[in-house]
Amino acid sequence: MSLESQFDEAMLNIYVTAVREAKYTPSEFHRMLSDRGGVATAKELINRAKPSDGYTNLYLLGFLRLTVEAVIFDDPRWHPLFTPEELEICRKRLVEYQYKPALAD
């Protein structure tokens, strides 16, 4: 299975986990995944000027670990799919919301 296919699975998994554990259904995220796949969806969300509504909702519910940014930043396996700039956006956004990334120094 390609790295991109594995990432698609990881993205679908955060959707399922958000519904099950956070009792939150990120419908726009699910639609984006279905239409574009995981990498394109993640890149669009990361490169927005401000965090998505889903990111904010997960933050408010205490599930920041289920954001696209956290999944990407915390698992170096996904880093080759993103630019250094995109990884830095993830890091900054997570730190701004008091998330302690696994790779934080």
Backbone as JSON, one array per atom type, in Angstrom:
{
  "sequence": "MSLESQFDEAMLNIYVTAVREAKYTPSEFHRMLSDRGGVATAKELINRAKPSDGYTNLYLLGFLRLTVEAVIFDDPRWHPLFTPEELEICRKRLVEYQYKPALAD",
  "N": [[0.85, -1.18, 0.0], [0.57, 2.2, -0.85], [2.21, 5.16, 0.49], [0.57, 7.38, 0.35], [-1.96, 6.18, 0.19], [-2.04, 4.94, 2.68], [-2.08, 7.23, 4.23], [-4.56, 8.27, 3.48], [-6.19, 6.39, 4.77], [-5.51, 6.97, 7.43], [-6.56, 9.54, 7.67], [-9.3, 9.04, 7.28], [-9.67, 7.54, 9.53], [-9.39, 9.46, 11.6], [-11.72, 10.85, 11.23], [-13.7, 8.89, 11.81], [-13.0, 8.34, 14.47], [-13.44, 10.84, 15.65], [-16.23, 11.03, 15.43], [-16.98, 8.84, 17.0], [-15.6, 9.1, 19.54], [-15.43, 11.88, 20.23], [-17.95, 12.66, 19.77], [-18.58, 14.2, 17.6], [-19.3, 15.19, 14.34], [-17.56, 15.74, 11.62], [-18.67, 16.8, 8.9], [-18.03, 18.31, 6.55], [-15.29, 17.78, 6.32], [-15.35, 15.01, 5.88], [-16.67, 14.93, 3.42], [-14.79, 16.29, 1.85], [-12.65, 14.47, 1.99], [-13.75, 12.3, 0.63], [-14.12, 13.41, -1.91], [-11.55, 14.36, -2.69], [-9.45, 12.96, -1.52], [-7.0, 12.09, 1.03], [-4.43, 13.5, 1.18], [-4.7, 15.8, -0.5], [-6.88, 17.01, 0.76], [-5.84, 17.47, 3.33], [-3.73, 19.25, 2.7], [-5.18, 21.44, 1.71], [-6.61, 22.24, 4.02], [-4.52, 22.79, 5.83], [-3.23, 24.9, 4.57], [-4.99, 27.02, 4.68], [-5.78, 30.35, 5.71], [-6.59, 30.59, 8.34], [-7.33, 28.39, 11.12], [-9.48, 25.59, 10.39], [-13.08, 25.26, 10.8], [-13.61, 22.76, 11.82], [-11.2, 22.13, 13.1], [-11.22, 24.06, 15.14], [-13.57, 23.29, 16.49], [-12.85, 20.7, 17.37], [-10.77, 21.41, 19.05], [-12.19, 22.85, 21.04], [-13.68, 20.78, 22.08], [-11.75, 19.31, 23.26], [-10.18, 17.55, 21.79], [-7.86, 17.88, 20.23], [-5.86, 16.25, 19.29], [-7.02, 14.85, 17.24], [-6.99, 16.41, 15.03], [-6.13, 17.26, 11.65], [-3.67, 18.53, 11.51], [-2.35, 17.68, 13.89], [-2.2, 14.9, 13.53], [-0.56, 14.72, 11.29], [1.78, 16.12, 12.12], [2.62, 14.74, 14.42], [3.37, 12.22, 13.52], [6.06, 11.13, 11.96], [6.1, 9.57, 9.69], [4.34, 10.62, 7.85], [5.46, 12.98, 7.02], [7.02, 13.17, 4.55], [5.04, 13.64, 2.66], [4.4, 16.27, 2.73], [5.33, 19.76, 2.53], [8.22, 21.45, 3.98], [7.32, 23.94, 4.85], [4.56, 23.54, 5.17], [4.58, 21.66, 7.24], [5.61, 23.27, 9.24], [3.55, 25.15, 9.52], [1.61, 23.46, 10.62], [2.89, 22.84, 13.07], [3.11, 25.41, 14.3], [0.41, 26.15, 14.49], [-0.6, 24.19, 16.19], [0.93, 24.64, 18.53], [0.07, 27.21, 19.13], [-2.45, 26.67, 20.04], [-1.98, 25.45, 22.42], [-1.33, 22.75, 22.24], [0.71, 19.96, 22.83], [2.92, 18.87, 20.79], [4.15, 15.64, 19.87], [6.69, 15.69, 18.83], [7.79, 18.02, 19.67], [10.35, 20.3, 20.64]],
  "CA": [[0.0, 0.0, 0.0], [1.38, 3.41, -0.95], [2.17, 6.07, 1.63], [-0.62, 8.21, 0.18], [-3.13, 5.35, 0.56], [-2.0, 4.8, 4.14], [-2.5, 8.51, 4.78], [-6.01, 8.31, 3.29], [-6.76, 5.6, 5.86], [-5.32, 7.71, 8.68], [-7.51, 10.65, 7.66], [-10.62, 8.47, 7.51], [-9.69, 7.1, 10.92], [-9.66, 10.57, 12.51], [-13.15, 11.14, 11.09], [-14.43, 7.87, 12.56], [-12.7, 8.53, 15.89], [-14.13, 12.07, 16.09], [-17.64, 10.7, 15.59], [-17.14, 7.88, 18.1], [-15.08, 9.55, 20.83], [-15.73, 13.29, 20.52], [-19.38, 12.89, 19.47], [-18.54, 15.31, 16.64], [-19.31, 14.69, 12.97], [-17.04, 16.75, 10.7], [-19.25, 16.45, 7.6], [-17.26, 18.93, 5.46], [-14.05, 17.02, 6.23], [-15.67, 13.72, 5.26], [-16.96, 15.19, 2.01], [-13.52, 16.62, 1.21], [-11.9, 13.22, 1.86], [-14.38, 11.51, -0.43], [-13.93, 14.08, -3.2], [-10.17, 14.69, -3.04], [-8.44, 12.11, -0.89], [-6.41, 12.6, 2.26], [-3.34, 14.48, 1.04], [-5.24, 17.07, -1.03], [-7.72, 17.58, 1.82], [-4.95, 17.98, 4.38], [-3.02, 20.42, 2.19], [-6.11, 22.57, 1.66], [-6.9, 22.67, 5.38], [-3.31, 23.35, 6.42], [-2.85, 26.15, 3.91], [-5.97, 28.09, 4.91], [-5.22, 31.44, 6.53], [-6.9, 30.34, 9.75], [-7.77, 27.01, 11.33], [-10.83, 25.25, 9.94], [-14.1, 25.14, 11.85], [-13.41, 21.45, 12.43], [-10.06, 22.26, 14.02], [-11.69, 24.82, 16.3], [-14.53, 22.45, 17.23], [-12.1, 19.64, 18.06], [-10.07, 22.08, 20.15], [-13.16, 23.15, 22.09], [-14.11, 19.51, 22.66], [-10.61, 18.67, 23.91], [-9.68, 16.47, 20.94], [-6.92, 18.45, 19.26], [-5.08, 15.15, 18.71], [-7.73, 14.34, 16.07], [-6.91, 17.35, 13.91], [-5.22, 16.92, 10.57], [-2.36, 19.06, 11.87], [-1.73, 16.84, 14.91], [-1.9, 13.59, 12.95], [0.6, 14.89, 10.4], [2.98, 16.54, 12.83], [3.04, 13.74, 15.4], [3.82, 10.97, 12.9], [7.05, 11.44, 10.91], [5.82, 8.77, 8.5], [3.59, 11.44, 6.89], [6.21, 14.19, 6.68], [7.42, 13.29, 3.14], [3.9, 14.05, 1.84], [4.16, 17.7, 2.94], [6.51, 20.62, 2.43], [8.67, 21.95, 5.28], [6.45, 25.07, 5.22], [3.29, 22.98, 5.66], [4.86, 21.07, 8.55], [5.77, 24.39, 10.17], [2.2, 25.67, 9.77], [1.02, 22.52, 11.57], [3.53, 23.01, 14.37], [2.73, 26.7, 14.87], [-1.02, 26.13, 14.82], [-0.77, 23.34, 17.37], [1.51, 25.33, 19.68], [-0.81, 28.34, 19.41], [-3.62, 26.15, 20.77], [-1.45, 24.76, 23.61], [-1.12, 21.32, 22.04], [2.12, 19.6, 22.98], [3.23, 17.85, 19.79], [5.07, 14.58, 20.28], [8.04, 16.0, 18.35], [8.2, 19.37, 20.11], [11.63, 20.31, 21.35]],
  "C": [[0.9, 1.25, 0.0], [1.23, 4.28, 0.3], [0.91, 6.94, 1.56], [-1.89, 7.43, 0.56], [-3.2, 5.13, 2.06], [-2.47, 6.1, 4.81], [-4.01, 8.69, 4.62], [-6.71, 7.56, 4.42], [-6.65, 6.33, 7.19], [-6.31, 8.87, 8.78], [-8.94, 10.15, 7.9], [-10.76, 8.03, 8.97], [-9.94, 8.27, 11.88], [-11.13, 11.0, 12.41], [-13.96, 10.18, 11.96], [-14.23, 8.05, 14.06], [-13.39, 9.77, 16.44], [-15.61, 11.79, 16.33], [-17.83, 9.85, 16.84], [-16.75, 8.47, 19.45], [-15.48, 10.98, 21.19], [-17.21, 13.62, 20.33], [-19.52, 14.1, 18.54], [-18.44, 14.72, 15.25], [-18.83, 15.79, 12.02], [-17.44, 16.44, 9.25], [-18.46, 17.04, 6.43], [-15.96, 18.17, 5.24], [-14.29, 15.69, 5.52], [-15.94, 13.88, 3.77], [-15.66, 15.49, 1.24], [-12.69, 15.35, 0.99], [-12.44, 12.39, 0.71], [-14.09, 12.09, -1.81], [-12.47, 14.14, -3.64], [-9.11, 13.74, -2.53], [-7.77, 12.84, 0.27], [-5.38, 13.69, 2.08], [-3.87, 15.82, 0.54], [-6.1, 17.78, 0.02], [-6.84, 18.21, 2.89], [-4.24, 19.25, 3.93], [-3.94, 21.65, 2.13], [-6.37, 23.12, 3.06], [-5.7, 23.35, 6.03], [-3.04, 24.75, 5.87], [-3.9, 27.25, 3.98], [-5.35, 29.12, 5.85], [-5.48, 31.24, 8.01], [-7.37, 28.9, 9.91], [-9.21, 26.8, 10.87], [-11.8, 25.23, 11.12], [-13.95, 23.81, 12.57], [-12.28, 21.46, 13.45], [-10.51, 22.94, 15.31], [-12.65, 23.99, 17.14], [-13.81, 21.35, 18.0], [-11.3, 20.22, 19.23], [-11.02, 22.31, 21.33], [-13.65, 21.89, 22.8], [-12.98, 18.77, 23.38], [-10.01, 17.51, 23.12], [-8.75, 16.99, 19.86], [-6.06, 17.37, 18.6], [-5.74, 14.56, 17.46], [-7.74, 15.34, 14.92], [-5.92, 16.83, 12.88], [-3.79, 17.33, 10.95], [-1.64, 18.16, 12.87], [-1.33, 15.48, 14.33], [-0.65, 13.67, 12.08], [1.86, 15.17, 11.22], [3.51, 15.46, 13.76], [3.6, 12.46, 14.8], [4.76, 11.27, 11.74], [6.86, 10.65, 9.62], [5.13, 9.62, 7.43], [4.38, 12.64, 6.38], [6.64, 14.28, 5.21], [6.28, 13.74, 2.21], [3.68, 15.56, 1.85], [5.46, 18.48, 2.85], [6.96, 21.02, 3.84], [7.79, 23.11, 5.77], [5.12, 24.57, 5.78], [3.47, 22.34, 7.04], [5.01, 22.16, 9.62], [4.43, 25.03, 10.49], [1.5, 24.77, 10.79], [1.57, 22.76, 12.97], [3.07, 24.31, 15.04], [1.27, 26.71, 15.31], [-1.26, 25.32, 16.08], [-0.25, 24.01, 18.63], [0.62, 26.49, 20.1], [-2.03, 27.91, 20.24], [-3.21, 25.27, 21.96], [-1.38, 23.25, 23.48], [0.36, 21.05, 22.18], [2.43, 18.49, 21.98], [4.28, 16.86, 20.3], [6.51, 14.93, 19.91], [8.55, 17.36, 18.82], [9.52, 19.3, 20.87], [11.58, 21.2, 22.57]]
}
